[in-house]
Structures are given as structure tokens and as C-alpha cells.
Amino acid sequence: MADWKQISGALVRIAVGSRTNVWGVNSAGNIYRYTNNDASPWVQIPGGLSDIGAGADGTVWGVNSGGNIYRYTGDQESGHWKQISGGLKAIASGSRTTVWGVNSAGNIYHYSNNDASPWVQIPGGLSDIGAGADGTVWGVNSAGNIYRYTGDLPG
């Protein structure tokens, strides 16, 4: 690990949207945001999550152990997190408009950019998913097979 610098702390999930948008979740479900200071690297954010996704534009989404979905509202609203309807076990956020998730049954969903009807199911089955700011989406299924999304987005 000669090319890696250890940063203090302990996390089980980490998401990196950019150099300044790094988030993590520890084994207890506590949420942390990187301070951009390695000497004191993490500030705890209220709430509890089991997975987190961070976009290059500062967007942050998360899911908790019950499958509830949240979007970080941080400084804009009290409470820090806005619950969005639906149920997911894994979430990825490349940007405000590139949010993808997978539920416990392996169904794949893309955020519609409309909180009133937030999720559009995408054909296929995955166990984890990753999304880039440029719209790139990759996933893996429970057998370990790797896929890149090549379809058009609905809407």
C-alpha cells in the first residue's frame, strides 16, 4: 500500500464525488463527511445510513438498513435529510440527475428528478451499482458478473 495514505477513522462504506465531496458510513450506521483536513478528517452528520452515494456536484443520497431512501439537504433544511419514497439497499449518485439504486430483490431504479414519482425501474437485476457524474453507470449482480448500462434513460 505504498501509494496509499491512511486517513484516520473507520468506515464500512465510502463514496467520493470529488476531492471535496467524500462521505462515509461506519459499522454502527453513523454518517461522516470529510473535512478536507487530514489532521482532523471527519465530521459526523446527523442520521443513520447503511449505504451512501456522493456526486461530483455535491449531491449526497443514502439508504438505511430498513431500505428507506434519503437525500442530503444539509444546510438548506433542518433535519439534514429528506426522505424520498421507495425502498433500496444500495444507492449511487454521480450528480443531481444521475442517481441509481438497487433494491433487496435486485431490481434496478433510476431517479426521475421528481420527488412525487421518484423512481423508474430499469430492466435487469443487480446487487450493487455505481454512477458517474457523466451519466456512466456500472453494476454487478449476485453472481459477480459486471455490467455497464448502455440503454437510454426513460423520460
N, C-alpha and C positions, 0 to 999 in steps of 0.2 A: 504494500500500500504506500510505496514511496511517493507516488504522485498525488496522494490524498492527504488533506489536512483534517485532522479530527477536530470537531467542534463539540464543546461540552454539552451534555444533555443526553436524554434517552427517549427515542421515538420509535414507534412501530409503523407509522405511515408518514410519508413526506411528499409534498407537492411543490414544484418550482415553476412559477410562471415567468419569472425573470430574476435578475440578480437581486432585486429589491422586493420581490414578492415570493417569499419562501414560507411555507406553513407546514406544521406537523401535528400529529396526534400521538400521545403516549399510550401505554398499555392500559391505563385507567380511563382513557377516553378524553383526557384533558387536551385542550387545543392551545397551540403555541404559534406565534408569529416571530419570524426572525427580525432582530433589531438593526441589522446591518453593522453590528459591532461584535466581533468575535470574542472580545473580552467579557461581554455580558450579552450572550447571543439571543436569548428567548424572552418574550413577554407572554404571559398567559392571557388568553382571550376567554371571556365567559362562555360557558356552554360545554357540551359533551358530544363528541363525534367518534365514529369508528373508521371513516374514510374521508378524505379531503381532496379537493381539486383546486388548483390556483392557475389563473390565466395571466398572460403577459400584460394585460391591461389593468390588472389589479383585482379582477373578478375572483371571488372565492365562493365555492359551494362545498357542502358537506352532507354526509348521511350519518345517522346514529345507528346504534345496534338494533333498534326497533324498525329500521328501514325508513324512518322519517327523513325528509329532504329539506335542507336549509340553504338559503343564500345569505352571504355575509352582507349586512347593511352598515356595520361598523359605526362610523362617525355620523352617518346620515340619520339613523333612528336609534332610540333607546332599545335595549334588548339585544343588540348586535346581530341577531339572526332573524330572518323572515322565513317561516315555514312555507314551503311550496307543496301543493298536494301531490300525492303519488307515493310510491314505495320503491326504494332502490337499495342495493347493498354496496355498490361501487359507483363512483362518480368521477368524471374528469372534466376540467374546464380549461379550454385553450384560450378563450376570450368570452366576452359578454354574450356573443351569439354562437359560440361553439361549446355547448355543454352537452355531454353524453353520459348515460348511465346504464347500468345493468341491474336487473332485479334478482331476487333469490332463485327464481326459476330459470335464469339465463336469458330472459327477454331483454332486448336492446331498445333504448329510448334516446331520442334527440329532443332537446329543449326547443319549444316552438317560439320562444320570445314573447309568450303571452301567459301570464300567471293564471288567468282564468281557465285556460285549457293548455296546461304546460307541456305535455309530453306526447310525442308522436312515435309510435312503435315502428322500428326498422326491422325488416325480416332478418332472421338469423338467430344464433344463440352464442353467447359469450359468458365467461366468468369474470373477466376484467377488461377494462377499456382505457385507452389513453387518447387525448385530443390535443392537437397543437393549435397555436394562435392562427395559423394559416388555413385552418379547416381540415388538416390531415387527421385521420382517425385510424387507430390500430386497436386490435383486440386479441385476446387469447381465449380459447374455450377450455372446458374442464379436462380435456384430453391433452392439453398443452399445444394444440395447433394454433398457429399465428395467422391473423388475417389483417389486411388493410382494406378500408372501406373505399370503394370506387364508384358507388352509386350517387345519384342526385339526391339532394335533400328535399323532403316534401315541402310543399307550400311555395 
